[in-house]
């Protein structure tokens, strides 16, 4: 089975062109092919597929996390799907419409001197702010912005002695803001994101009872109204170098809580994304690069 390794600012996935290949069990394939020690390595598996019947899309994507769970969407991943579809001549539509688990999204792209896609702007759609639709399990709350979690989350217990005092060191604000971009996100703000023990606190928040479908976790440091730095614990994967839907949710969270403007530059460990929450349409637009790393053959046919 032919595969393509691609990444969007370090958020790397193994891609399979479903127009040429068949994957019978993508969840099982994701678990083995994404393994960084015994597989190709990546944050998961993404399939480029024909659109569903009756859908006004050019192509379709399905995304599986490294643990085999299927996710609704991936902002960095969809930019690479656009690049793969264009560069492999599956679709040259401009804009390109891609079917996802969060509906059909529209993408505008730019090409380099070799005619290959280099940068992509994704219309991420409207953010979902109603707690039951994110979902967040908090009774009687109409929106989750700057919601105090001090009595809901035991922040000190999940960390070991190595990270003692991390709450004070990073300057954690225990208030959370929750947004869905078709998949669920929670944002916490702090003074220094480098001091957050993400590897221990991330999985605790992801699987907390507040979040019935689990959640993507982001810690954000605000530099000014147009610039932030963020770190991510991704649901079903762990620490990732970037999260496009997460950066979109962070942009929205900052506007809702008065921390940033509607257009913001987000620094992620793998690189930068530009986000804009358009006031007139209520849509979030994300711009960033897409890159192919290498191609190869996976020895087990059909996953």
C-alpha positions in Angstrom: 0.0 0.0 0.0 1.4 3.4 -1.0 1.5 6.0 1.7 2.5 9.7 1.9 4.0 11.3 5.0 2.9 15.0 5.3 2.8 17.6 8.0 1.4 21.0 8.7 3.9 22.9 11.0 4.9 19.6 12.6 1.4 18.1 13.0 2.3 15.0 11.0 0.1 12.3 9.7 0.4 9.3 7.4 -1.8 9.9 4.3 -3.3 7.3 2.0 -4.8 8.2 -1.4 -8.1 6.3 -1.3 -8.7 6.9 -5.0 -5.8 4.5 -5.6 -5.7 2.3 -2.5 -8.3 0.6 -0.3 -8.1 0.5 3.6 -10.4 -2.0 5.1 -9.8 -1.2 8.8 -8.4 2.3 9.1 -8.6 2.4 12.9 -6.4 -0.7 13.2 -4.0 0.6 10.5 -3.7 4.0 12.3 -2.5 2.3 15.5 0.3 0.4 13.8 1.3 2.8 11.0 1.4 5.9 13.3 3.7 4.2 15.8 6.9 6.2 15.9 9.0 3.2 16.9 7.7 0.3 14.7 5.6 2.1 12.0 6.0 5.1 9.8 5.3 7.4 12.7 2.9 10.2 13.0 0.0 11.8 15.0 -2.4 9.5 13.1 -3.8 8.4 9.8 -5.7 10.5 7.2 -7.5 9.1 4.2 -8.1 11.1 1.0 -11.4 9.7 -0.4 -14.1 10.4 -3.0 -16.9 12.6 -1.6 -20.1 10.9 -0.3 -23.0 10.6 -2.7 -25.0 13.8 -2.9 -22.3 15.9 -1.2 -21.2 19.1 -2.9 -17.5 18.4 -2.3 -14.5 17.7 -4.4 -12.9 15.2 -2.1 -13.4 13.8 1.4 -11.1 13.2 4.4 -11.3 10.8 7.2 -9.0 11.3 10.2 -7.9 8.7 12.8 -5.8 9.5 15.8 -2.8 7.5 16.8 -4.9 5.4 19.2 -7.3 4.5 16.4 -10.1 6.8 17.4 -11.8 8.7 14.6 -11.9 12.5 14.9 -14.2 14.9 13.2 -11.6 17.2 11.7 -8.0 18.3 11.7 -7.0 21.8 10.7 -3.4 21.0 9.9 -4.4 17.8 8.3 -7.0 19.3 6.0 -4.4 21.6 4.5 -2.3 18.6 3.6 -5.4 16.8 2.1 -5.8 19.9 -0.1 -2.1 19.7 -1.1 -2.3 16.0 -1.8 -5.5 16.2 -3.9 -4.0 19.1 -5.9 -0.4 17.8 -6.3 -1.6 14.3 -7.3 -4.1 15.7 -9.7 -7.1 14.3 -7.9 -8.8 17.7 -7.9 -7.6 21.1 -9.1 -10.7 22.9 -7.9 -10.0 26.5 -6.6 -11.4 26.9 -4.0 -11.4 23.3 -3.1 -14.3 21.9 -1.1 -13.4 19.0 1.3 -16.0 16.9 3.1 -15.1 16.2 6.8 -16.8 14.9 9.9 -17.6 18.6 10.5 -19.3 19.2 7.2 -17.9 20.5 3.9 -15.1 23.1 4.3 -13.8 25.5 1.7 -10.1 26.0 1.1 -8.1 28.6 -0.9 -4.5 27.7 -1.7 -1.4 29.2 -3.1 1.2 27.3 -5.2 5.0 27.6 -5.5 7.2 27.9 -8.5 6.9 24.1 -9.1 3.1 24.3 -9.2 2.8 22.5 -5.9 0.5 23.8 -3.1 2.5 25.6 -0.4 0.0 27.6 1.8 -3.6 27.0 2.4 -6.4 29.2 4.0 -9.2 27.1 5.5 -12.7 28.4 6.2 -13.1 26.6 9.5 -16.7 27.6 9.8 -18.5 29.0 12.8 -17.4 28.2 16.3 -19.8 26.3 18.5 -20.1 27.8 22.0 -23.2 26.1 23.6 -21.8 23.8 26.3 -24.1 20.9 25.5 -22.9 21.0 21.9 -19.1 21.3 22.6 -19.8 19.2 24.7 -19.1 20.3 28.3 -21.1 18.8 31.2 -22.0 21.8 33.3 -25.6 22.3 34.2 -27.3 25.6 33.8 -24.4 27.4 32.0 -25.2 29.0 28.6 -21.6 29.6 27.5 -18.2 28.4 28.8 -15.9 31.4 28.7 -13.6 32.1 31.7 -15.4 29.5 33.7 -13.7 29.0 37.1 -12.5 25.3 37.4 -10.9 25.7 40.8 -13.5 23.6 42.6 -14.0 21.2 39.6 -10.4 20.1 38.8 -7.8 19.0 41.3 -4.8 20.8 39.6 -2.1 19.6 42.0 -2.7 15.9 42.2 -1.8 14.7 38.7 1.8 15.9 38.8 4.8 14.3 40.3 7.5 15.7 42.5 9.5 16.8 39.5 6.8 19.4 38.7 6.0 20.5 42.2 5.0 24.1 42.2 4.2 24.2 38.5 1.0 26.1 39.0 2.8 29.1 40.5 5.7 28.7 38.1 3.6 29.0 35.0 1.1 31.5 36.5 -1.9 29.3 35.7 -5.3 31.0 35.4 -7.7 28.2 36.4 -10.6 29.6 34.4 -11.4 27.7 31.2 -13.0 28.6 27.9 -14.5 25.9 25.8 -15.1 26.0 22.1 -16.0 23.4 19.4 -14.6 23.8 15.9 -16.4 20.6 15.0 -14.3 18.9 17.6 -14.0 19.9 21.3 -11.4 22.3 22.7 -10.6 23.8 26.1 -8.2 26.7 26.6 -6.4 27.7 29.8 -4.2 30.8 30.1 -1.0 31.1 31.9 2.0 33.4 32.2 4.6 30.9 30.8 3.5 27.9 28.8 6.9 26.3 29.0 6.4 25.7 32.7 3.2 23.6 32.2 3.8 19.8 32.7 1.7 19.0 29.7 2.6 15.3 29.6 1.0 14.8 33.0 -1.8 17.4 33.2 -2.9 17.0 29.6 -4.3 13.4 29.8 -6.1 14.3 33.1 -8.0 17.2 31.5 -8.6 15.3 28.3 -10.5 12.5 30.1 -12.1 14.7 32.9 -15.8 14.0 33.7 -16.5 17.6 32.5 -15.9 16.4 28.9 -18.1 13.4 27.9 -16.4 13.1 24.5 -12.9 13.8 25.9 -11.3 17.1 24.8 -8.3 18.8 23.2 -6.4 20.7 25.8 -4.5 24.0 25.1 -2.4 26.2 27.4 -1.9 29.7 26.0 0.5 32.6 26.8 -0.7 36.0 25.5 2.1 38.4 24.3 -0.2 41.1 23.1 -3.6 41.5 21.4 -2.3 40.1 18.1 0.1 37.4 19.2 0.0 34.3 21.4 2.0 31.1 22.1 0.2 27.9 22.7 1.0 24.2 23.6 -1.4 21.4 22.9 -2.4 18.0 24.3 -4.4 16.5 21.5 -7.3 14.1 22.3 -6.3 10.5 21.3 -2.8 11.4 20.4 -0.9 13.3 23.2 1.5 16.2 22.8 1.6 17.5 19.3 3.6 20.2 17.6 0.5 21.9 16.2 -3.3 21.8 16.2 -5.1 23.8 13.6 -8.6 23.5 15.0 -7.1 24.2 18.4 -5.5 27.4 17.2 -8.8 28.4 15.8 -10.5 27.7 19.1 -7.7 29.7 20.9 -8.4 32.7 18.6 -12.1 32.5 19.5 -11.4 32.0 23.2 -9.2 35.1 23.3 -11.9 37.2 21.7 -14.6 35.9 24.0 -12.5 36.7 27.1 -11.0 40.0 25.8 -7.5 38.8 25.6 -6.8 39.2 21.9 -8.2 40.8 18.7 -10.1 38.9 16.0 -6.9 38.4 14.0 -4.0 36.8 15.8 -0.7 35.1 15.1 -0.3 31.9 17.0 3.1 30.4 17.7 3.0 26.7 18.1 6.0 24.4 18.7 6.0 23.4 15.0 5.5 26.8 13.5 3.1 29.7 13.1 -0.6 30.0 12.1 -2.6 33.1 11.3 -6.2 33.0 12.6 -9.0 35.4 11.9 -12.5 35.3 13.4 -14.5 37.3 10.8 -17.2 39.4 12.5 -19.5 39.6 9.6 -19.7 35.9 8.7 -18.9 34.5 12.2 -16.4 32.1 10.4 -12.9 31.4 11.5 -10.2 31.5 8.8 -6.9 29.7 9.4 -3.8 30.1 7.1 -0.7 28.0 7.2 1.7 25.8 5.2 1.4 22.2 4.1 4.4 20.0 3.3 5.1 16.6 1.9 8.0 14.7 3.7 8.3 11.4 1.8 6.5 8.5 0.2 6.8 4.8 0.7 5.2 1.4 0.6 3.5 -0.2 3.6 3.9 -4.0 3.5 0.5 -5.0 4.8 -2.1 -4.6 2.1 -5.5 -3.1 3.1 -4.3 -2.3 6.6 
